[in-house]
Amino acid sequence: MAQRHTIILIQPTTNRATRTFMDYESVPAAMDGICGQFEKRLKEANPNLRNITYDVSDLYKYIEALTDLSALVFDPAILAYAPFDRSWIKQQAFQRLKRLAKN
């Protein structure tokens, strides 16, 4: 599943105008994108800190606080996009962070 085109559908707030999508070439790249969005929010909230650290529970809280979040991952077996929910995204993000921490 790693190299499958992935679309992240996100609505950060209850305002429907904040709905958007992010387009990635793979699931790992999509998880990097979600982590990047979270890190951007952390930097905006803490502009005076040079180094910002967080753990997976902080990322999970961010994901849970979003009004809506889902993923569409291309499945070549059916030539269509399969939908995945917030829980799946949290699992994938955790696996991605775990792999990055090993390197």
Secondary structure as the mmCIF struct_conf table of DSSP 4:
data_model
#
loop_
_struct_conf.conf_type_id
_struct_conf.id
_struct_conf.beg_label_comp_id
_struct_conf.beg_label_asym_id
_struct_conf.beg_label_seq_id
_struct_conf.end_label_comp_id
_struct_conf.end_label_asym_id
_struct_conf.end_label_seq_id
TURN_TY1_P TURN_TY1_P1 ALA A 2 GLN A 3
BEND BEND1 ARG A 4 ARG A 4
STRN STRN1 THR A 6 GLN A 11
BEND BEND2 THR A 13 THR A 14
HELX_RH_3T_P HELX_RH_3T_P1 ARG A 16 THR A 18
STRN STRN2 THR A 20 TYR A 24
BEND BEND3 GLU A 25 SER A 26
HELX_RH_AL_P HELX_RH_AL_P1 VAL A 27 ALA A 45
TURN_TY1_P TURN_TY1_P2 PRO A 47 ASN A 48
BEND BEND4 ARG A 50 ASN A 51
HELX_RH_AL_P HELX_RH_AL_P2 VAL A 56 ALA A 65
BEND BEND5 LEU A 66 THR A 67
STRN STRN3 ASP A 68 ASP A 75
TURN_TY1_P TURN_TY1_P3 PRO A 76 LEU A 79
STRN STRN4 ALA A 80 PHE A 84
HELX_RH_AL_P HELX_RH_AL_P3 ARG A 86 LYS A 102
#
